[in-house]
């Protein structure tokens, strides 16, 4: 029961008691009783009127509370004939106007923030007090896909969290790291804080620097390779010429010495040619020709690559076969460059399986190739899957970086070459472990 109702009942009962007493004295002093009753009725009316006037500010406060509860800041309260109440009404209206203007400013700022987030060329992910995602922009949605959902932790709800998401959790507040995802794209990731209602909340800023780094790296290794090639080729040419000249002295030596002399010279010549080939492989990446696009049958190109390695796989007990083979439209690719990409990827897969076999003789050995139509939105996916488990101990930041290799005697330019060719074709790619733990290299072709 409201305060106003309780006061009205109190006023009624007090006057009712006195009115009853006056009726009890009616026979003794009727004139006095009538006067008393008239006075009580007047007192009750005056008291009721004064009570309503006294409680009028409370009524305005209740209406003000209802407006605040409904967040109806555009409404205004009507003035009254009471001066004191008008002052209160004026105060309430000024507060409502201030709240309305503040809401407009916040709405405009929020609209600007939303537009800014959408226009930001990087990913922005804001977390709540419990570390769950509360806000993210379109770039973050495109980058993380199903691994980002409002109200959930990053990666929550996915059967397999990508290594890139796991690496993001290691970024310390106030610091930034350069991380790579499964597609070979590299990002500068920074975790920061802001204060919300007195408590700290975290957010991530993720800027893609793939093109910037690739351009810088390419310029660096082009210069490095040119310098090395110049110096090594000059040395190899001069050394080869001297070695050829030294062979003329073979006839002047004893037979037993001549054989040793020829063997030594031959070994140095072979090493000389190997060194020249080593440098030539680096210069191939630097001097890669422009892409010449023509319609090609991808399945036919894959078959050609499989034929080259079929005997090797058969000898080592490796199953090299199609997993899925859909009929896909012809693709515009540079036949020579894309064929070399396929050969590199299949060769890497086979070598990874061979390495696993050397560690575990009964290791399940297979290289499977899937060619799926419409597996990606508006495109075709070519997947090379192997059981080598070659990515288990490799940080994602190392993938596709120049001169990084885990193979003994490797040069670290195979994946760099693959990435360069695929980027020139405009094909996206990713190298990661799939749900079964196998290594999977995906190339998303255009439809």
RALINKA-V646341 format. One record per residue. PSI is psi in radians with two decimals (NA if undefined). OMEGA is omega as a letter, one per 40 degrees, with the letter a starting at -180 (999 if undefined). NEAR is the number of other C-alpha atoms within 12 Angstrom. Layout:
psi->PSI omega->OMEGA near->NEAR
psi->PSI omega->OMEGA near->NEAR
This chain:
psi->2.38 omega->a near->8
psi->2.82 omega->i near->12
psi->-0.70 omega->i near->17
psi->-0.75 omega->a near->22
psi->-0.68 omega->i near->15
psi->-0.70 omega->i near->14
psi->-0.64 omega->i near->20
psi->-0.71 omega->i near->24
psi->-0.68 omega->i near->19
psi->-0.79 omega->i near->18
psi->-0.69 omega->a near->26
psi->-0.81 omega->a near->23
psi->-0.69 omega->i near->16
psi->-0.83 omega->a near->19
psi->-0.54 omega->i near->27
psi->-0.67 omega->i near->19
psi->-0.83 omega->i near->17
psi->-0.60 omega->i near->23
psi->-0.65 omega->i near->26
psi->-0.72 omega->i near->17
psi->-0.66 omega->i near->18
psi->-0.68 omega->i near->26
psi->-0.58 omega->i near->23
psi->-0.53 omega->i near->17
psi->0.19 omega->a near->18
psi->-0.68 omega->a near->18
psi->-0.43 omega->a near->13
psi->-0.82 omega->a near->12
psi->1.37 omega->a near->14
psi->-0.65 omega->a near->15
psi->-0.78 omega->a near->15
psi->-0.70 omega->a near->17
psi->-0.73 omega->i near->22
psi->-0.76 omega->i near->21
psi->-0.72 omega->a near->17
psi->-0.73 omega->a near->23
psi->-0.69 omega->i near->26
psi->-0.73 omega->i near->19
psi->-0.67 omega->i near->19
psi->-0.73 omega->i near->28
psi->-0.74 omega->i near->22
psi->-0.70 omega->i near->16
psi->-0.71 omega->a near->22
psi->-0.77 omega->i near->26
psi->-0.77 omega->i near->18
psi->-0.73 omega->a near->17
psi->-0.70 omega->a near->24
psi->-0.70 omega->a near->24
psi->-0.79 omega->i near->16
psi->-0.64 omega->i near->17
psi->-0.77 omega->i near->26
psi->-0.70 omega->i near->22
psi->-0.73 omega->a near->21
psi->-0.57 omega->a near->20
psi->0.03 omega->a near->25
psi->-0.73 omega->i near->26
psi->-0.62 omega->i near->28
psi->-0.67 omega->i near->20
psi->-0.73 omega->i near->23
psi->-0.66 omega->i near->30
psi->-0.66 omega->i near->20
psi->-0.76 omega->i near->20
psi->-0.64 omega->i near->23
psi->-0.70 omega->i near->29
psi->-0.71 omega->i near->19
psi->-0.70 omega->i near->17
psi->-0.72 omega->i near->24
psi->-0.72 omega->a near->22
psi->-0.69 omega->i near->11
psi->-0.06 omega->a near->12
psi->0.65 omega->i near->16
psi->1.28 omega->a near->20
psi->-0.19 omega->a near->26
psi->-0.31 omega->a near->21
psi->2.74 omega->i near->22
psi->2.59 omega->a near->24
psi->2.45 omega->a near->31
psi->2.56 omega->i near->19
psi->2.87 omega->a near->20
psi->2.96 omega->i near->18
psi->-0.22 omega->a near->12
psi->2.22 omega->a near->17
psi->-0.81 omega->a near->14
psi->-0.71 omega->i near->18
psi->-0.64 omega->i near->24
psi->-0.65 omega->i near->19
psi->-0.73 omega->i near->19
psi->-0.72 omega->i near->24
psi->-0.73 omega->i near->29
psi->-0.70 omega->i near->22
psi->-0.78 omega->i near->22
psi->-0.76 omega->a near->29
psi->-0.66 omega->i near->28
psi->-0.66 omega->i near->20
psi->-0.73 omega->i near->23
psi->-0.71 omega->i near->27
psi->-0.72 omega->i near->23
psi->-0.73 omega->i near->18
psi->-0.67 omega->i near->23
psi->-0.79 omega->i near->22
psi->-0.66 omega->i near->16
psi->-0.68 omega->i near->17
psi->-0.70 omega->i near->19
psi->-0.78 omega->a near->16
psi->-0.76 omega->i near->15
psi->-0.71 omega->i near->15
psi->-0.73 omega->i near->15
psi->-0.72 omega->i near->14
psi->-0.69 omega->i near->15
psi->-0.70 omega->i near->15
psi->-0.73 omega->i near->15
psi->-0.72 omega->i near->15
psi->-0.74 omega->i near->19
psi->-0.77 omega->i near->19
psi->-0.67 omega->i near->15
psi->-0.74 omega->i near->19
psi->-0.74 omega->a near->25
psi->-0.55 omega->a near->22
psi->-0.20 omega->a near->16
psi->2.24 omega->a near->22
psi->0.10 omega->i near->21
psi->3.07 omega->i near->29
psi->2.40 omega->i near->32
psi->2.15 omega->i near->37
psi->2.11 omega->a near->42
psi->2.34 omega->a near->35
psi->2.68 omega->i near->31
psi->-2.95 omega->a near->27
psi->-0.40 omega->a near->22
psi->0.14 omega->i near->16
psi->0.25 omega->i near->23
psi->2.65 omega->a near->23
psi->2.19 omega->i near->29
psi->-0.41 omega->a near->24
psi->2.42 omega->i near->31
psi->2.73 omega->a near->36
psi->-3.12 omega->a near->32
psi->-0.65 omega->i near->23
psi->-0.71 omega->i near->25
psi->-0.67 omega->i near->33
psi->-0.72 omega->i near->24
psi->-0.60 omega->a near->18
psi->-0.78 omega->a near->32
psi->-0.35 omega->i near->30
psi->-2.22 omega->a near->21
psi->-0.07 omega->a near->22
psi->-0.03 omega->i near->27
psi->2.15 omega->i near->34
psi->2.41 omega->i near->26
psi->2.37 omega->i near->24
psi->0.03 omega->i near->22
psi->2.74 omega->i near->24
psi->2.70 omega->a near->27
psi->2.12 omega->a near->40
psi->-0.17 omega->a near->29
psi->2.49 omega->i near->23
psi->-0.02 omega->i near->16
psi->2.45 omega->i near->18
psi->-0.60 omega->a near->13
psi->2.02 omega->i near->20
psi->2.32 omega->a near->27
psi->2.68 omega->a near->33
psi->-0.49 omega->i near->31
psi->-0.74 omega->i near->38
psi->-0.70 omega->i near->31
psi->-0.67 omega->i near->22
psi->-0.57 omega->i near->26
psi->-0.53 omega->a near->34
psi->-0.30 omega->a near->25
psi->-0.14 omega->i near->19
psi->2.16 omega->a near->25
psi->2.55 omega->i near->18
psi->2.29 omega->i near->21
psi->-0.06 omega->i near->16
psi->2.85 omega->i near->17
psi->2.60 omega->i near->22
psi->2.69 omega->i near->27
psi->2.05 omega->a near->28
psi->2.73 omega->i near->36
psi->2.60 omega->i near->37
psi->-3.03 omega->a near->36
psi->-0.28 omega->a near->36
psi->0.01 omega->a near->36
psi->0.04 omega->i near->38
psi->2.44 omega->a near->33
psi->2.53 omega->a near->30
psi->2.53 omega->i near->34
psi->1.99 omega->a near->27
psi->2.20 omega->a near->34
psi->2.30 omega->i near->30
psi->2.22 omega->a near->28
psi->3.10 omega->a near->23
psi->2.72 omega->i near->23
psi->2.79 omega->a near->19
psi->2.21 omega->i near->14
psi->1.98 omega->i near->13
psi->0.65 omega->i near->9
psi->-0.04 omega->a near->8
psi->2.64 omega->a near->12
psi->2.38 omega->i near->18
psi->2.62 omega->a near->25
psi->2.71 omega->i near->30
psi->2.70 omega->a near->33
psi->2.36 omega->i near->40
psi->2.11 omega->a near->34
psi->1.94 omega->i near->38
psi->2.25 omega->i near->30
psi->2.25 omega->a near->29
psi->0.34 omega->a near->24
psi->-0.92 omega->a near->29
psi->-0.71 omega->i near->18
psi->-0.84 omega->a near->16
psi->-0.72 omega->a near->25
psi->-0.74 omega->i near->25
psi->-0.77 omega->i near->14
psi->-0.79 omega->a near->15
psi->-0.74 omega->a near->23
psi->-0.76 omega->i near->30
psi->-0.64 omega->a near->17
psi->-0.90 omega->a near->16
psi->-0.39 omega->i near->26
psi->-0.79 omega->i near->24
psi->-0.75 omega->a near->18
psi->-0.81 omega->a near->21
psi->-0.68 omega->i near->29
psi->-0.75 omega->i near->23
psi->-0.82 omega->a near->17
psi->-0.79 omega->a near->22
psi->-0.74 omega->i near->28
psi->-0.87 omega->a near->19
psi->-0.78 omega->a near->17
psi->-0.76 omega->a near->26
psi->-0.69 omega->i near->25
psi->-0.75 omega->a near->18
psi->-0.75 omega->a near->19
psi->-0.75 omega->a near->28
psi->-0.79 omega->i near->20
psi->-0.75 omega->i near->16
psi->-0.73 omega->i near->23
psi->-0.70 omega->i near->27
psi->-0.75 omega->i near->18
psi->-0.72 omega->a near->18
psi->-0.74 omega->i near->27
psi->-0.68 omega->i near->20
psi->-0.64 omega->a near->15
psi->-0.47 omega->a near->22
psi->-0.38 omega->i near->24
psi->-0.37 omega->a near->16
psi->-0.01 omega->a near->18
psi->-0.66 omega->a near->22
psi->-0.30 omega->a near->15
psi->-0.06 omega->a near->14
psi->2.78 omega->i near->16
psi->2.74 omega->a near->13
psi->-0.80 omega->a near->12
psi->-0.60 omega->i near->13
psi->-0.59 omega->a near->15
psi->-0.69 omega->i near->20
psi->-0.79 omega->i near->18
psi->-0.71 omega->i near->16
psi->-0.80 omega->a near->23
psi->-0.71 omega->i near->25
psi->-0.76 omega->a near->17
psi->-0.77 omega->i near->18
psi->-0.74 omega->i near->26
psi->-0.70 omega->i near->20
psi->-0.73 omega->i near->16
psi->-0.64 omega->i near->23
psi->-0.74 omega->i near->26
psi->-0.72 omega->i near->18
psi->-0.62 omega->i near->18
psi->-0.79 omega->i near->27
psi->-0.66 omega->i near->21
psi->-0.72 omega->i near->18
psi->-0.68 omega->i near->25
psi->-0.71 omega->i near->26
psi->-0.64 omega->i near->19
psi->-0.82 omega->i near->24
psi->-0.62 omega->a near->28
psi->-0.62 omega->i near->24
psi->-0.67 omega->i near->23
psi->-0.72 omega->a near->31
psi->-0.40 omega->i near->28
psi->-0.68 omega->i near->24
psi->-0.74 omega->a near->31
psi->-0.70 omega->a near->28
psi->0.55 omega->a near->19
psi->2.29 omega->a near->24
psi->2.84 omega->i near->15
psi->2.57 omega->a near->16
psi->2.26 omega->i near->20
psi->1.82 omega->a near->18
psi->2.30 omega->i near->19
psi->2.69 omega->i near->17
psi->2.21 omega->a near->17
psi->2.65 omega->i near->21
psi->1.91 omega->a near->23
psi->-0.72 omega->a near->37
psi->-0.67 omega->i near->30
psi->-0.67 omega->i near->22
psi->-0.68 omega->i near->28
psi->-0.74 omega->i near->35
psi->-0.73 omega->i near->24
psi->-0.69 omega->i near->19
psi->-0.66 omega->a near->28
psi->-0.62 omega->i near->32
psi->-0.69 omega->a near->18
psi->-0.57 omega->a near->21
psi->0.03 omega->a near->29
psi->-0.77 omega->a near->24
psi->-0.73 omega->i near->16
psi->-0.74 omega->a near->19
psi->-0.69 omega->i near->26
psi->-0.69 omega->a near->20
psi->-0.53 omega->a near->13
psi->0.11 omega->i near->25
psi->0.48 omega->i near->21
psi->2.23 omega->i near->32
psi->1.99 omega->i near->29
psi->1.90 omega->a near->35
psi->2.90 omega->i near->27
psi->2.47 omega->i near->23
psi->-0.93 omega->i near->19
psi->2.35 omega->i near->20
psi->1.68 omega->i near->23
psi->2.72 omega->i near->20
psi->1.99 omega->a near->18
psi->2.68 omega->i near->25
psi->2.80 omega->i near->22
psi->2.50 omega->a near->22
psi->2.49 omega->i near->28
psi->1.78 omega->a near->23
psi->2.80 omega->i near->30
psi->1.98 omega->a near->27
psi->-0.85 omega->a near->26
psi->-0.82 omega->a near->21
psi->-0.76 omega->a near->31
psi->-0.58 omega->i near->37
psi->-0.68 omega->i near->28
psi->-0.62 omega->i near->29
psi->-0.83 omega->i near->34
psi->-0.75 omega->i near->39
psi->-0.73 omega->a near->28
psi->-0.81 omega->a near->30
psi->-0.80 omega->i near->39
psi->-0.72 omega->i near->42
psi->-0.76 omega->i near->28
psi->-0.70 omega->i near->36
psi->-0.76 omega->i near->40
psi->-0.78 omega->i near->39
psi->-0.62 omega->i near->31
psi->-0.73 omega->i near->33
psi->-0.71 omega->i near->37
psi->-0.68 omega->i near->34
psi->-0.70 omega->i near->25
psi->-0.64 omega->i near->27
psi->-0.64 omega->a near->23
psi->-0.54 omega->i near->16
psi->-0.71 omega->a near->14
psi->1.81 omega->a near->15
psi->-0.64 omega->a near->15
psi->0.42 omega->i near->14
psi->2.35 omega->i near->22
psi->2.00 omega->a near->22
psi->2.00 omega->i near->33
psi->2.66 omega->i near->34
psi->2.02 omega->a near->39
psi->2.45 omega->a near->33
psi->2.19 omega->i near->35
psi->2.30 omega->i near->32
psi->1.79 omega->a near->36
psi->2.23 omega->i near->30
psi->2.35 omega->i near->26
psi->0.42 omega->i near->19
psi->-0.43 omega->i near->23
psi->2.67 omega->i near->20
psi->1.94 omega->i near->13
psi->0.41 omega->a near->13
psi->-3.11 omega->a near->22
psi->2.41 omega->a near->31
psi->2.22 omega->i near->36
psi->2.11 omega->a near->41
psi->2.32 omega->i near->40
psi->1.98 omega->a near->45
psi->2.33 omega->i near->43
psi->2.79 omega->a near->45
psi->0.31 omega->a near->36
psi->-0.27 omega->a near->33
psi->0.65 omega->a near->34
psi->-0.16 omega->a near->32
psi->0.08 omega->a near->31
psi->-0.65 omega->a near->20
psi->0.38 omega->a near->14
psi->2.11 omega->i near->21
psi->2.50 omega->a near->27
psi->-0.48 omega->a near->32
psi->-0.35 omega->a near->29
psi->-0.35 omega->a near->28
psi->2.45 omega->i near->36
psi->0.19 omega->i near->37
psi->2.53 omega->a near->32
psi->2.37 omega->i near->34
psi->0.16 omega->i near->25
psi->2.28 omega->i near->22
psi->2.64 omega->i near->23
psi->-0.04 omega->a near->24
psi->2.43 omega->i near->18
psi->2.15 omega->a near->11
psi->0.06 omega->i near->11
psi->2.78 omega->a near->17
psi->-0.23 omega->i near->22
psi->0.49 omega->i near->26
psi->-0.07 omega->a near->35
psi->-0.97 omega->i near->33
psi->-0.55 omega->i near->38
psi->-0.72 omega->i near->34
psi->-0.79 omega->i near->34
psi->-0.82 omega->a near->40
psi->-0.73 omega->a near->40
psi->-0.77 omega->a near->38
psi->-0.80 omega->a near->36
psi->-0.66 omega->i near->32
psi->-0.66 omega->i near->29
psi->-0.48 omega->i near->22
psi->-0.26 omega->a near->28
psi->0.34 omega->i near->19
psi->2.33 omega->i near->27
psi->2.70 omega->a near->28
psi->2.77 omega->i near->35
psi->2.51 omega->i near->34
psi->2.02 omega->a near->42
psi->3.01 omega->i near->38
psi->2.40 omega->i near->33
psi->-3.03 omega->a near->26
psi->-0.44 omega->i near->14
psi->-0.01 omega->a near->14
psi->0.04 omega->i near->19
psi->2.76 omega->i near->29
psi->2.26 omega->a near->35
psi->2.16 omega->i near->36
psi->2.01 omega->a near->41
psi->2.37 omega->i near->35
psi->2.09 omega->a near->40
psi->1.89 omega->a near->32
psi->2.85 omega->i near->33
psi->2.53 omega->a near->28
psi->NA omega->999 near->19
